[in-house]
Amino acid sequence: MRLPTRMIRTMVSLVVVGTLCIGMMGAGAAPEYAKWGQIAVKETQQRYQADIIDYLHVGRTYLSANKAEEKFKLWIRTKDGSEFGVYVYLQFNPAHDTEYTIRYERVG
């Protein structure tokens, strides 16, 4: 029996998000980037109408005293089956941990 494509995409998305959550819980305190990783996954799924099949936190860069940037690389699969990477950059004020902007850079 073959599962419908939509069901498979939903299951893969749940596994990715679940893995993020379990990884954060299992390590005790969540890493500083956890909140931004969840936002990166959610926003990228919405922007590309695609499933996230791999996730990597590249790192944080401090751009100024009141601006930091988290960088993630996500590998996505679109509804038509194509796959490619997307760098996701989230800029925010680290003192307040809010007020972010997001930009995407497609690779591959």
N, C-alpha and C positions, 0 to 999 in steps of 0.2 A: 504494500500500500504506500503510495506516495503522498507526502504531506503537502498541502497547499503552500505556495511560495510565501504568501503573506504570513502564515503561521510560522514558517521557518525563520523569516526575518524578525518576527516578534520574539521568538525564543532566543535567537542570537543576541538581540539587543538586551534582553533581560539578563542573559548570562554575562555580558560585558558589564552592565551596570551593577549586577550582583557581585561580580568579581571585584569591582572597585570598592563596593561597600564592605565586603568580607575582608579584603586586604586592609582596609582602614581600621576595621574593628579588631582584627587579629593582631595588629601591631601595637595595640594599646591606644595611645593618643593618635589621632588622625594627623597626617603630615600637613604642613602649611598649605600645600597646593591642592588638597582634596576638594575643597569647595569649588575652586576654579576648574578642576578637572571635570567635575559633574556638570558645571555650566558649559564647558567646552563640548562635552559629549552631547548634551541636550540641544544646544544651539546648532551644532554641526548636523545633527540628525534632521532638524527642522529645515535648515538652509538647503541641504542637498536631497532631502526626502530619501534618505539612505540609511543603511545599517552600519554601525561601527563594528568592525571585526578585529581591530587591534588598537591599542592605546599605549602611548609612551609619554611620560613627563620628561621634557627635554631639560628644563631648568627655569630658574627665576633670575631676572636681571633687574637691578635697581637703576632706573633711568635718571632719577633725581631724588631729593629728600622726600618728596611727596608723590612719587610715581614709580611703580614697579610693573614688571611685565612677566607673566607666566607664559611659557611656550610648551605646546603639546604637539605631538605628531599622531594623527589618527589615520587609520587605514579604513576606507569605507567601500561598501558595495552598494551600487545604485539598483533601482528596480529593474533595469535592463540587464543587470549582471556584470556591468563594468566595475572595475576596482581601481582605486587610485589613493594616493596619500594627500592629506591636507595638514599643513601646519596651521595651528590655531594660536593666535596671540591675544592674550587678555591683559589689558593695562588697567591698573587700579591704584588707589591710594592705600598703601600698606598700613598707614596709621589707623584708618577707619575700616579697611578691608571691604570697601563698598565702591560704588560709583565706577563701574567698569566700562571699557570700550572693547570691542572685539574686531579682529580682522583675520582673514583667511588667505592662505597661499597654497594653491593646488600644486602638487608635485606628482610626477610619474604618469 
